């Protein structure tokens, strides 16, 4: 007699993951990969991304710089089951997942009175923004150490600090698009910060200036940064494939 977990007796409908959606906004899944040592199946990666896009996800692809990872995928969608299916499909291509981050788009408690059009941009952003190909992502939390404990401050004081923090950020309007997503109770940190800049130094200048603000200087803790170049996924994969081939060459390019 077949067991309860015998998949052979289950229909495709039964095996289809049930949707799981936030009451407002989207799930945001950051995935960071190293290339496989063997051949990268670029068509399989493109197919996995297209299935997610067809299921109403947005996909941002990034050619990462530095040793932490090669490929960054940021997926935004209302259904966590679709995000999980994308993660499974990408794993099947042979990509080596080295880090990830899960969060939700949100409206800060300090910005509840903003106009509806601004609220829509924050809860349902359209990514990647045009003309901003410099990318970085980092997680952060508010400090809870001694007298510098964000969560012991009264609401009005926290709101005052965050308004000042936002005023600094607005100095970079046109140079930076900032997407702040909430992850308290979902991942290791409390927020994910994704920045898109016109130039690489826009990223540096923005983060540097905002660290002088009291909300950051006294109360912010930062996680690892992932930085790279935004482009169409097929272009990113082509660049990564060429880079991996060049890295295995016995004679470096540009030498005679």
C-alpha positions, 0 to 999 in steps of 0.5 A: 500500500502506498505511503502518504508521501508517495509522490506517484499518486499525487497530481500536478495540482497537488504538487504545485506550491501554494502561494504565500504573499505578504499582506502588502508589498513584495518579497525581495530575495538577494542571491549571490553566486560563484560560478561553477568550476565546470561549464556554466549553463547560461541557457538554464540560468536565463530560463530560470529567470524567465520563468520567474519573470513570467510569474510576475517577478522583477529580476535585477542581475549584477556582475559582482566585483571582488572575491565574495561572489561573481553573480548577483540576482535580486528578485522581487515578487509578491509570492514567496513560492515563486522566489523559492522556485527561482532559487531552486532552479538556479541551484540546479544550473550548478551556480554556487550560492555563497550568500543570500538575503530575504526581506520585504518592501515596506513603508517606514513607521516614520514615513506613514504620512507620505503621499500615495505616489511616494508610498507606491514607489517604496512598496512596489519599486520598478527595478533596475532604475534607468541609467543607474548601473553601479550597484551595492547591497548591504544589510544593517541593524540599529545598535543596541549597546549601552546608552546607544540603544535605538530601541530605548529611544522615544518614538518622537526622538527616533522620528527626528533622527530618521527625518535628518537621515533622510534629508542627507539622503535626498542630497543624492537625488538623481545620483542614487536610487535607494531601496530599503527593505525590512527583514526583522524576524526574517533574516539576520539583520533588520534591513537590507539596503540596495543602492543604484548609482550613476557612477561607482563613486556615487555609492561611496559618496552617499554612504560616506556622507550618511555615516556622519548623520547621527542616526548612523554614527551612533546607532547603525551597524553594517553587514558585508557589502556586495558591489557590482555592475547592473546589466541584462542577465544575458550580458552579465552571464556573457561577461562572467563566462569570458572572465572565467575563461580569461582567468584560466588562460596561461597567458594573461590578456594584454601581454606579449 
